[in-house]
Each structure stands twice: as structure tokens, then as C-alpha cells.
Amino acid sequence: MDISVKKIELIEWLARLQDESLIEKIEMLRKGSIKDIYEQRIPKTIEDLEEKLDRSEQNIKTGKVFSQEDAESFFKTKFGK
């Protein structure tokens, strides 16, 4: 089954769901996954931080950066706001 079909089925199921405790559990799961993603991006050691800084500096030197205007334009085009 295609992932987009699974997502639509899940959205439809959630829209009909009336069990508040189950909805709260799903919301906690969602918030936890967001927190996990955020924590994965944070350097855990000084070495990790230095490596991330080195990559950032290399990106700047090679021009792999975007201006604020570029970022705003991208998101306006993608999300229409």
C-alpha cells in the first residue's frame, strides 16, 4: 500500500475518533517524535559541535548558503503564505 494512501486512511480514522484518552496518547507520541528529532540535531559532545561548525564553515566557503529572502520565497511558494 502506498504511504500517501496510508496517511489519508489514518487522517480519516483520526477525524472519526472520539476516545479522548487515545487522542491524548497519539498527541504525546507526536510530541515525543518531534522532541526526538530535535534532540538528534543537537550536538552531544564538543567534538560533535566542532564537526557541525566545521561543516557550516565549509558550506559558507563553498556557497552552500541561502539568504533570508531566498528562504522566505521558498516557503511562500511551497506553503502559500
Chimera marker file (.cmm) of the C-alpha trace (Angstrom):
<marker_set name="trace">
<marker id="1" x="0.000" y="0.000" z="0.000" r="1" g="1" b="0" radius="0.5"/>
<marker id="2" x="1.278" y="3.463" z="-0.896" r="1" g="1" b="0" radius="0.5"/>
<marker id="3" x="2.328" y="5.695" z="2.015" r="1" g="1" b="0" radius="0.5"/>
<marker id="4" x="0.034" y="8.513" z="0.857" r="1" g="1" b="0" radius="0.5"/>
<marker id="5" x="-2.954" y="6.152" z="0.987" r="1" g="1" b="0" radius="0.5"/>
<marker id="6" x="-1.958" y="5.083" z="4.499" r="1" g="1" b="0" radius="0.5"/>
<marker id="7" x="-1.745" y="8.729" z="5.569" r="1" g="1" b="0" radius="0.5"/>
<marker id="8" x="-5.199" y="9.516" z="4.193" r="1" g="1" b="0" radius="0.5"/>
<marker id="9" x="-6.692" y="6.462" z="5.911" r="1" g="1" b="0" radius="0.5"/>
<marker id="10" x="-5.048" y="7.498" z="9.177" r="1" g="1" b="0" radius="0.5"/>
<marker id="11" x="-6.344" y="11.067" z="8.854" r="1" g="1" b="0" radius="0.5"/>
<marker id="12" x="-9.861" y="9.785" z="8.167" r="1" g="1" b="0" radius="0.5"/>
<marker id="13" x="-9.645" y="7.464" z="11.182" r="1" g="1" b="0" radius="0.5"/>
<marker id="14" x="-8.410" y="10.297" z="13.406" r="1" g="1" b="0" radius="0.5"/>
<marker id="15" x="-11.219" y="12.563" z="12.214" r="1" g="1" b="0" radius="0.5"/>
<marker id="16" x="-13.808" y="9.993" z="13.383" r="1" g="1" b="0" radius="0.5"/>
<marker id="17" x="-12.025" y="9.134" z="16.645" r="1" g="1" b="0" radius="0.5"/>
<marker id="18" x="-13.991" y="10.064" z="19.786" r="1" g="1" b="0" radius="0.5"/>
<marker id="19" x="-11.832" y="8.477" z="22.505" r="1" g="1" b="0" radius="0.5"/>
<marker id="20" x="-10.164" y="11.460" z="24.184" r="1" g="1" b="0" radius="0.5"/>
<marker id="21" x="-7.624" y="9.363" z="26.097" r="1" g="1" b="0" radius="0.5"/>
<marker id="22" x="-6.495" y="7.719" z="22.848" r="1" g="1" b="0" radius="0.5"/>
<marker id="23" x="-6.218" y="11.112" z="21.179" r="1" g="1" b="0" radius="0.5"/>
<marker id="24" x="-4.064" y="12.326" z="24.082" r="1" g="1" b="0" radius="0.5"/>
<marker id="25" x="-1.805" y="9.274" z="23.717" r="1" g="1" b="0" radius="0.5"/>
<marker id="26" x="-1.430" y="9.927" z="19.985" r="1" g="1" b="0" radius="0.5"/>
<marker id="27" x="-0.637" y="13.580" z="20.693" r="1" g="1" b="0" radius="0.5"/>
<marker id="28" x="2.043" y="12.555" z="23.225" r="1" g="1" b="0" radius="0.5"/>
<marker id="29" x="3.535" y="10.228" z="20.621" r="1" g="1" b="0" radius="0.5"/>
<marker id="30" x="3.614" y="13.059" z="18.078" r="1" g="1" b="0" radius="0.5"/>
<marker id="31" x="5.199" y="15.483" z="20.525" r="1" g="1" b="0" radius="0.5"/>
<marker id="32" x="7.724" y="12.832" z="21.522" r="1" g="1" b="0" radius="0.5"/>
<marker id="33" x="8.735" y="12.234" z="17.927" r="1" g="1" b="0" radius="0.5"/>
<marker id="34" x="9.222" y="15.967" z="17.392" r="1" g="1" b="0" radius="0.5"/>
<marker id="35" x="11.348" y="16.121" z="20.544" r="1" g="1" b="0" radius="0.5"/>
<marker id="36" x="13.390" y="13.106" z="19.371" r="1" g="1" b="0" radius="0.5"/>
<marker id="37" x="14.071" y="14.750" z="16.012" r="1" g="1" b="0" radius="0.5"/>
<marker id="38" x="15.104" y="17.985" z="17.739" r="1" g="1" b="0" radius="0.5"/>
<marker id="39" x="17.398" y="16.142" z="20.157" r="1" g="1" b="0" radius="0.5"/>
<marker id="40" x="19.044" y="14.241" z="17.293" r="1" g="1" b="0" radius="0.5"/>
<marker id="41" x="20.073" y="17.580" z="15.770" r="1" g="1" b="0" radius="0.5"/>
<marker id="42" x="21.718" y="18.879" z="18.940" r="1" g="1" b="0" radius="0.5"/>
<marker id="43" x="25.444" y="18.070" z="19.212" r="1" g="1" b="0" radius="0.5"/>
<marker id="44" x="26.029" y="15.770" z="22.191" r="1" g="1" b="0" radius="0.5"/>
<marker id="45" x="29.754" y="16.372" z="22.632" r="1" g="1" b="0" radius="0.5"/>
<marker id="46" x="32.268" y="19.129" z="21.989" r="1" g="1" b="0" radius="0.5"/>
<marker id="47" x="33.590" y="17.054" z="19.092" r="1" g="1" b="0" radius="0.5"/>
<marker id="48" x="30.098" y="16.856" z="17.568" r="1" g="1" b="0" radius="0.5"/>
<marker id="49" x="29.712" y="20.611" z="17.930" r="1" g="1" b="0" radius="0.5"/>
<marker id="50" x="33.104" y="21.290" z="16.365" r="1" g="1" b="0" radius="0.5"/>
<marker id="51" x="32.271" y="18.955" z="13.465" r="1" g="1" b="0" radius="0.5"/>
<marker id="52" x="28.951" y="20.738" z="12.910" r="1" g="1" b="0" radius="0.5"/>
<marker id="53" x="30.702" y="24.119" z="12.983" r="1" g="1" b="0" radius="0.5"/>
<marker id="54" x="33.343" y="22.880" z="10.516" r="1" g="1" b="0" radius="0.5"/>
<marker id="55" x="30.596" y="21.711" z="8.134" r="1" g="1" b="0" radius="0.5"/>
<marker id="56" x="28.865" y="25.080" z="8.470" r="1" g="1" b="0" radius="0.5"/>
<marker id="57" x="32.068" y="26.964" z="7.707" r="1" g="1" b="0" radius="0.5"/>
<marker id="58" x="32.713" y="24.719" z="4.703" r="1" g="1" b="0" radius="0.5"/>
<marker id="59" x="29.193" y="25.375" z="3.426" r="1" g="1" b="0" radius="0.5"/>
<marker id="60" x="29.796" y="29.107" z="3.689" r="1" g="1" b="0" radius="0.5"/>
<marker id="61" x="33.114" y="28.838" z="1.833" r="1" g="1" b="0" radius="0.5"/>
<marker id="62" x="31.559" y="26.789" z="-0.987" r="1" g="1" b="0" radius="0.5"/>
<marker id="63" x="28.481" y="28.996" z="-1.278" r="1" g="1" b="0" radius="0.5"/>
<marker id="64" x="26.026" y="26.431" z="0.046" r="1" g="1" b="0" radius="0.5"/>
<marker id="65" x="24.034" y="29.079" z="1.890" r="1" g="1" b="0" radius="0.5"/>
<marker id="66" x="20.723" y="30.832" z="1.320" r="1" g="1" b="0" radius="0.5"/>
<marker id="67" x="19.681" y="34.377" z="2.118" r="1" g="1" b="0" radius="0.5"/>
<marker id="68" x="16.709" y="35.199" z="4.327" r="1" g="1" b="0" radius="0.5"/>
<marker id="69" x="14.877" y="36.362" z="1.188" r="1" g="1" b="0" radius="0.5"/>
<marker id="70" x="15.576" y="33.017" z="-0.532" r="1" g="1" b="0" radius="0.5"/>
<marker id="71" x="14.216" y="31.111" z="2.466" r="1" g="1" b="0" radius="0.5"/>
<marker id="72" x="11.104" y="33.289" z="2.704" r="1" g="1" b="0" radius="0.5"/>
<marker id="73" x="10.465" y="32.959" z="-1.031" r="1" g="1" b="0" radius="0.5"/>
<marker id="74" x="10.843" y="29.174" z="-0.863" r="1" g="1" b="0" radius="0.5"/>
<marker id="75" x="8.331" y="28.830" z="1.968" r="1" g="1" b="0" radius="0.5"/>
<marker id="76" x="5.861" y="31.278" z="0.403" r="1" g="1" b="0" radius="0.5"/>
<marker id="77" x="5.991" y="29.262" z="-2.814" r="1" g="1" b="0" radius="0.5"/>
<marker id="78" x="5.733" y="25.919" z="-1.024" r="1" g="1" b="0" radius="0.5"/>
<marker id="79" x="3.081" y="26.829" z="1.539" r="1" g="1" b="0" radius="0.5"/>
<marker id="80" x="1.402" y="29.856" z="0.006" r="1" g="1" b="0" radius="0.5"/>
<marker id="81" x="1.887" y="32.255" z="2.898" r="1" g="1" b="0" radius="0.5"/>
<link id1="1" id2="2" r="1" g="1" b="0" radius="0.2"/>
<link id1="2" id2="3" r="1" g="1" b="0" radius="0.2"/>
<link id1="3" id2="4" r="1" g="1" b="0" radius="0.2"/>
<link id1="4" id2="5" r="1" g="1" b="0" radius="0.2"/>
<link id1="5" id2="6" r="1" g="1" b="0" radius="0.2"/>
<link id1="6" id2="7" r="1" g="1" b="0" radius="0.2"/>
<link id1="7" id2="8" r="1" g="1" b="0" radius="0.2"/>
<link id1="8" id2="9" r="1" g="1" b="0" radius="0.2"/>
<link id1="9" id2="10" r="1" g="1" b="0" radius="0.2"/>
<link id1="10" id2="11" r="1" g="1" b="0" radius="0.2"/>
<link id1="11" id2="12" r="1" g="1" b="0" radius="0.2"/>
<link id1="12" id2="13" r="1" g="1" b="0" radius="0.2"/>
<link id1="13" id2="14" r="1" g="1" b="0" radius="0.2"/>
<link id1="14" id2="15" r="1" g="1" b="0" radius="0.2"/>
<link id1="15" id2="16" r="1" g="1" b="0" radius="0.2"/>
<link id1="16" id2="17" r="1" g="1" b="0" radius="0.2"/>
<link id1="17" id2="18" r="1" g="1" b="0" radius="0.2"/>
<link id1="18" id2="19" r="1" g="1" b="0" radius="0.2"/>
<link id1="19" id2="20" r="1" g="1" b="0" radius="0.2"/>
<link id1="20" id2="21" r="1" g="1" b="0" radius="0.2"/>
<link id1="21" id2="22" r="1" g="1" b="0" radius="0.2"/>
<link id1="22" id2="23" r="1" g="1" b="0" radius="0.2"/>
<link id1="23" id2="24" r="1" g="1" b="0" radius="0.2"/>
<link id1="24" id2="25" r="1" g="1" b="0" radius="0.2"/>
<link id1="25" id2="26" r="1" g="1" b="0" radius="0.2"/>
<link id1="26" id2="27" r="1" g="1" b="0" radius="0.2"/>
<link id1="27" id2="28" r="1" g="1" b="0" radius="0.2"/>
<link id1="28" id2="29" r="1" g="1" b="0" radius="0.2"/>
<link id1="29" id2="30" r="1" g="1" b="0" radius="0.2"/>
<link id1="30" id2="31" r="1" g="1" b="0" radius="0.2"/>
<link id1="31" id2="32" r="1" g="1" b="0" radius="0.2"/>
<link id1="32" id2="33" r="1" g="1" b="0" radius="0.2"/>
<link id1="33" id2="34" r="1" g="1" b="0" radius="0.2"/>
<link id1="34" id2="35" r="1" g="1" b="0" radius="0.2"/>
<link id1="35" id2="36" r="1" g="1" b="0" radius="0.2"/>
<link id1="36" id2="37" r="1" g="1" b="0" radius="0.2"/>
<link id1="37" id2="38" r="1" g="1" b="0" radius="0.2"/>
<link id1="38" id2="39" r="1" g="1" b="0" radius="0.2"/>
<link id1="39" id2="40" r="1" g="1" b="0" radius="0.2"/>
<link id1="40" id2="41" r="1" g="1" b="0" radius="0.2"/>
<link id1="41" id2="42" r="1" g="1" b="0" radius="0.2"/>
<link id1="42" id2="43" r="1" g="1" b="0" radius="0.2"/>
<link id1="43" id2="44" r="1" g="1" b="0" radius="0.2"/>
<link id1="44" id2="45" r="1" g="1" b="0" radius="0.2"/>
<link id1="45" id2="46" r="1" g="1" b="0" radius="0.2"/>
<link id1="46" id2="47" r="1" g="1" b="0" radius="0.2"/>
<link id1="47" id2="48" r="1" g="1" b="0" radius="0.2"/>
<link id1="48" id2="49" r="1" g="1" b="0" radius="0.2"/>
<link id1="49" id2="50" r="1" g="1" b="0" radius="0.2"/>
<link id1="50" id2="51" r="1" g="1" b="0" radius="0.2"/>
<link id1="51" id2="52" r="1" g="1" b="0" radius="0.2"/>
<link id1="52" id2="53" r="1" g="1" b="0" radius="0.2"/>
<link id1="53" id2="54" r="1" g="1" b="0" radius="0.2"/>
<link id1="54" id2="55" r="1" g="1" b="0" radius="0.2"/>
<link id1="55" id2="56" r="1" g="1" b="0" radius="0.2"/>
<link id1="56" id2="57" r="1" g="1" b="0" radius="0.2"/>
<link id1="57" id2="58" r="1" g="1" b="0" radius="0.2"/>
<link id1="58" id2="59" r="1" g="1" b="0" radius="0.2"/>
<link id1="59" id2="60" r="1" g="1" b="0" radius="0.2"/>
<link id1="60" id2="61" r="1" g="1" b="0" radius="0.2"/>
<link id1="61" id2="62" r="1" g="1" b="0" radius="0.2"/>
<link id1="62" id2="63" r="1" g="1" b="0" radius="0.2"/>
<link id1="63" id2="64" r="1" g="1" b="0" radius="0.2"/>
<link id1="64" id2="65" r="1" g="1" b="0" radius="0.2"/>
<link id1="65" id2="66" r="1" g="1" b="0" radius="0.2"/>
<link id1="66" id2="67" r="1" g="1" b="0" radius="0.2"/>
<link id1="67" id2="68" r="1" g="1" b="0" radius="0.2"/>
<link id1="68" id2="69" r="1" g="1" b="0" radius="0.2"/>
<link id1="69" id2="70" r="1" g="1" b="0" radius="0.2"/>
<link id1="70" id2="71" r="1" g="1" b="0" radius="0.2"/>
<link id1="71" id2="72" r="1" g="1" b="0" radius="0.2"/>
<link id1="72" id2="73" r="1" g="1" b="0" radius="0.2"/>
<link id1="73" id2="74" r="1" g="1" b="0" radius="0.2"/>
<link id1="74" id2="75" r="1" g="1" b="0" radius="0.2"/>
<link id1="75" id2="76" r="1" g="1" b="0" radius="0.2"/>
<link id1="76" id2="77" r="1" g="1" b="0" radius="0.2"/>
<link id1="77" id2="78" r="1" g="1" b="0" radius="0.2"/>
<link id1="78" id2="79" r="1" g="1" b="0" radius="0.2"/>
<link id1="79" id2="80" r="1" g="1" b="0" radius="0.2"/>
<link id1="80" id2="81" r="1" g="1" b="0" radius="0.2"/>
</marker_set>
